[in-house]
């Protein structure tokens, strides 16, 4: 599976997050990696604060799903 998304900030009237990822999902197992770029807008003319995150998700249906971000 390949995923991608964008999130729109209604107050700032701008996109504030992009996500790109890839992974494998079946009935019993999940393995996925995502790259997230998020912006935090503040009032005035200050530039947005940028946050980049890598997210790794591993899951087994009978045990549960764990995610680690770095």
C-alpha positions in Angstrom: 0.0 0.0 0.0 1.1 3.5 -0.7 -0.5 6.5 1.1 -0.4 10.2 1.0 -2.4 13.0 2.5 -2.5 16.8 3.1 -4.3 18.6 5.9 -5.8 22.1 5.5 -5.8 24.7 8.4 -9.1 26.6 8.3 -7.9 29.4 10.5 -4.6 30.1 8.6 -6.2 29.2 5.3 -3.1 27.1 4.4 -2.0 23.5 4.2 -0.4 22.6 7.6 0.6 18.9 7.1 1.8 16.5 4.4 2.1 12.7 4.9 3.7 10.2 2.6 4.0 6.5 3.4 4.2 2.9 2.3 3.5 -0.4 4.0 2.1 -3.8 4.0 -1.3 -4.8 5.5 -3.0 -8.2 5.6 -5.4 -9.9 8.0 -2.8 -10.6 10.7 0.1 -8.2 10.1 0.8 -4.5 9.6 4.1 -2.9 8.7 4.1 0.7 7.6 6.5 3.7 7.4 5.3 7.3 7.1 7.1 10.6 6.7 5.1 13.6 8.2 5.9 17.3 7.6 3.8 19.6 9.8 3.7 23.4 10.0 2.5 25.4 13.0 1.2 28.8 12.1 1.1 31.7 14.6 -0.4 35.1 14.4 1.4 37.9 12.7 4.2 37.7 10.2 6.3 35.2 12.0 7.4 32.2 9.9 5.7 28.9 10.5 7.4 26.3 12.8 8.4 23.2 10.8 8.2 19.7 12.4 9.5 16.6 10.5 8.6 13.1 11.8 9.3 9.5 10.7 6.7 7.1 11.9 7.2 3.3 12.0 4.2 1.1 12.7 4.3 -2.7 13.4 1.3 -4.7 14.4 0.1 -8.2 14.9 -3.6 -8.7 15.1 -3.5 -10.9 18.2 -1.1 -8.7 20.2 -1.8 -5.1 19.1 -0.2 -2.3 17.1 2.8 -0.2 18.2 4.0 3.0 16.6 7.4 4.7 17.1 8.1 8.2 15.9 11.5 9.8 15.6 
